Amino acid sequence: MAEGHSTPTTVWEMVELQARLRPDAPALESVDGGSMSYRDLAASVLAMSCSLHLARVGPADRVLVYMRNGPEMLTAIVGVMCSAVCVPATAPIPDAELEALFSNVEPSAVVATRDLGAVLTAVAPRVPVVFAEELDGVAEAIPMPAETSDSLLLTTAGTTARPKQVALTHGNLCAAASQVVSSLQLNDTDRCLNVMPLHHSHGLLGAALSTLWSGGCILCAPGFDPRRFTAWAERSGSTWYTAAPTIHKFVAGGHDVHHGFRQHRHRRTEEWWTRLHVSRHEASANIAAVVRPAQHLHHSPGEIDAISDESVLPWRRTRCNGGKRRHRRGRSDGGD
């Protein structure tokens, strides 16, 4: 965060500060083209606030964002978080699961794209829908939530019991974003390629909000596609990406990789894939490995490990010892 400015305590303060510092810098980009500046992102947030206000949605109300993964969904999520309690869900979801989600969350409104309107009307006809393509302008005086206000409601995986909702405040989100930026030494020149779902804390906090906190640019992909990942990374000029361990192993070539993808990687040994480095950070309750090309590293040499093109990306959980974080460094040969 820039020196001489107060540290943001809400998502809106984060966006508004970047819009003042670098209004024309790209905040979001699509891997298929198109971008949104920080000035436009702030305007979109205010437009969303106005639309929800007209729909009689207050700061404590829950709003379901039901859209496909990409920059439009991220824009909507940020806008809703600045106005109400956002419940993100990536479309499409089977009707039965969508009905269960409505039953569990009980949203006061839904934000979606118009092509999903018929499904939402069939599942929850009494819940008003705000279409992301048709926001109703900007109101001059709309109350923004405070640091202690709930901003995000995430749903657990439900692997051992019924899925539960976990609420995060604006203060929680700002602290998490700040921690990632500090740990990875991100700055406003960084460009993050996000292939994780935006309804998940890893994609939303570990990649998107941390990038916005740093003043960098978040490059939004529809998801991880091994056939297109290399092209996205090279064409977009990304300086880092974060993903689940399975995806890292895919990228590093340690597991069975799509044949065409692997051939493409090995043809480009002097470019983006020449060498990979890995560091680890904690974001919320998740521990994520982050990989960036060697030429874009901001870390000190003692905090990273080189990985050869043929190796399996090492994965170690951060362990606590006497209150201090201890990082187990992986070996380039993929051993223990």
URCORMO-V859727 format. One record per residue. N is the residue number from 1. RES is the residue in one small letter. PHI is phi in whole degrees, -180 to 180 (NA if undefined). OMEGA is omega in whole degrees, -180 to 180 (NA if undefined). Layout:
N&RES&PHI&OMEGA  N&RES&PHI&OMEGA
//
This chain:
1&m&NA&-174  2&a&-65&178  3&e&-70&179  4&g&85&179  5&h&-124&179  6&s&-65&-179  7&t&-72&180  8&p&-61&177  9&t&-118&176  10&t&-136&179  11&v&-63&179  12&w&-63&178  13&e&-62&177  14&m&-62&-179  15&v&-67&-177  16&e&-64&179  17&l&-65&179  18&q&-65&178  19&a&-66&176  20&r&-80&-176  21&l&-75&-175  22&r&-144&-173  23&p&-59&-175  24&d&-96&179  25&a&-72&179  26&p&-70&176  27&a&-98&-180  28&l&-132&173  29&e&-139&174  30&s&-95&177  31&v&-67&179  32&d&-102&180  33&g&108&-179  34&g&96&-179  35&s&-148&177  36&m&-134&180  37&s&-80&177  38&y&-64&176  39&r&-62&-180  40&d&-69&178  41&l&-64&178  42&a&-63&178  43&a&-65&178  44&s&-66&177  45&v&-62&180  46&l&-66&178  47&a&-65&177  48&m&-64&178  49&s&-59&179  50&c&-64&-178  51&s&-63&178  52&l&-70&177  53&h&-62&178  54&l&-67&176  55&a&-86&178  56&r&64&176  57&v&-98&179  58&g&-103&-177  59&p&-60&-178  60&a&-94&-179  61&d&-81&178  62&r&-93&179  63&v&-126&179  64&l&-84&173  65&v&-100&-176  66&y&-118&-176  67&m&-147&176  68&r&-83&-178  69&n&-58&180  70&g&157&-176  71&p&-63&179  72&e&-64&179  73&m&-66&180  74&l&-64&178  75&t&-60&179  76&a&-65&180  77&i&-61&-180  78&v&-62&179  79&g&-62&-180  80&v&-69&180  81&m&-60&180  82&c&-82&-174  83&s&-126&-174  84&a&-156&176  85&v&-99&-174  86&c&-87&174  87&v&-120&-177  88&p&-80&176  89&a&-146&-177  90&t&-87&178  91&a&-81&-1  92&p&-90&176  93&i&-124&176  94&p&-53&-175  95&d&-54&-179  96&a&-63&178  97&e&-70&178  98&l&-67&176  99&e&-62&178  100&a&-65&178  101&l&-63&177  102&f&-60&-179  103&s&-65&-178  104&n&-74&-173  105&v&-88&-177  106&e&53&-178  107&p&-70&176  108&s&-82&179  109&a&-161&177  110&v&-128&171  111&v&-109&-176  112&a&-154&171  113&t&-85&-173  114&r&-62&-179  115&d&-66&178  116&l&-100&-175  117&g&-62&-177  118&a&-63&179  119&v&-64&-179  120&l&-67&179  121&t&-64&179  122&a&-69&-177  123&v&-81&-177  124&a&-139&-174  125&p&-64&-176  126&r&-92&-179  127&v&-92&-179  128&p&-65&-180  129&v&-114&173  130&v&-103&-178  131&f&-86&-175  132&a&-62&-180  133&e&-81&-171  134&e&-130&179  135&l&-68&-168  136&d&-97&175  137&g&84&-173  138&v&-127&173  139&a&-96&-174  140&e&-78&-174  141&a&-134&176  142&i&-118&-178  143&p&-65&177  144&m&-98&-179  145&p&-62&179  146&a&-93&-179  147&e&-57&-177  148&t&-87&-180  149&s&-77&173  150&d&-65&-178  151&s&-122&-172  152&l&-141&176  153&l&-123&-180  154&l&-103&180  155&t&-103&179  156&t&-70&-176  157&a&-68&180  158&g&72&-178  159&t&-75&-179  160&t&-115&-180  161&a&-160&178  162&r&-62&-180  163&p&-55&-179  164&k&-119&177  165&q&-99&179  166&v&-120&-178  167&a&-92&176  168&l&-122&179  169&t&-85&174  170&h&-59&178  171&g&-63&177  172&n&-59&-176  173&l&-66&180  174&c&-66&178  175&a&-65&-180  176&a&-65&180  177&a&-63&180  178&s&-62&-179  179&q&-65&179  180&v&-64&-179  181&v&-61&180  182&s&-67&-178  183&s&-65&-177  184&l&-96&-180  185&q&55&179  186&l&-77&175  187&n&-144&-172  188&d&-74&175  189&t&-94&-176  190&d&-79&179  191&r&-131&-175  192&c&-98&174  193&l&-91&-178  194&n&-100&177  195&v&-115&-179  196&m&-92&179  197&p&-66&-176  198&l&-80&174  199&h&-87&-178  200&h&-107&-178  201&s&-60&-179  202&h&-62&-180  203&g&-71&-174  204&l&-79&-178  205&l&-90&-175  206&g&-65&-179  207&a&-108&-168  208&a&-72&-176  209&l&-67&177  210&s&-65&178  211&t&-67&178  212&l&-65&178  213&w&-63&-177  214&s&-78&-176  215&g&85&178  216&g&-84&-177  217&c&-122&177  218&i&-99&-179  219&l&-97&-171  220&c&-95&175  221&a&-105&178  222&p&-70&-179  223&g&155&-180  224&f&-82&177  225&d&-129&-176  226&p&-61&-180  227&r&-80&-175  228&r&-119&-172  229&f&-59&-178  230&t&-61&180  231&a&-64&178  232&w&-59&-175  233&a&-62&-177  234&e&-75&-177  235&r&-68&-175  236&s&-82&-177  237&g&71&-178  238&s&-65&178  239&t&-104&176  240&w&-163&172  241&y&-147&177  242&t&-133&-177  243&a&-162&177  244&a&-72&-179  245&p&-55&-180  246&t&-60&180  247&i&-69&178  248&h&-59&179  249&k&-67&175  250&f&-59&-176  251&v&-66&-178  252&a&-76&177  253&g&82&-178  254&g&-81&180  255&h&-118&176  256&d&-63&-177  257&v&-111&177  258&h&-50&-170  259&h&-56&-179  260&g&-65&179  261&f&-64&-178  262&r&-67&178  263&q&-61&-179  264&h&-63&180  265&r&-61&-174  266&h&-72&176  267&r&-81&-172  268&r&-120&-173  269&t&-68&-178  270&e&-98&-176  271&e&-111&-171  272&w&-58&-173  273&w&-97&-176  274&t&-53&176  275&r&-146&176  276&l&-117&174  277&h&-126&-178  278&v&-131&170  279&s&-134&-177  280&r&-129&177  281&h&-148&176  282&e&-103&177  283&a&-129&-173  284&s&57&-179  285&a&-93&-176  286&n&-98&174  287&i&-112&-173  288&a&-125&172  289&a&-90&-179  290&v&-124&-178  291&v&-116&174  292&r&-138&176  293&p&-60&-173  294&a&-59&-174  295&q&-71&-178  296&h&-109&-176  297&l&-70&174  298&h&-113&-175  299&h&-85&172  300&s&-78&-174  301&p&-57&-178  302&g&-72&-175  303&e&-100&-174  304&i&-137&177  305&d&-130&175  306&a&-81&179  307&i&-130&180  308&s&-73&-176  309&d&-62&-175  310&e&-96&-171  311&s&-84&172  312&v&-83&-179  313&l&-64&-179  314&p&-69&-179  315&w&-140&179  316&r&-134&174  317&r&-79&175  318&t&-73&-179  319&r&-111&-179  320&c&-99&180  321&n&-142&179  322&g&65&178  323&g&85&-179  324&k&-108&178  325&r&-76&179  326&r&-121&-179  327&h&-99&173  328&r&-86&-175  329&r&-82&179  330&g&-77&178  331&r&-99&-177  332&s&-66&179  333&d&-91&176  334&g&79&-179  335&g&-87&178  336&d&-93&NA
//
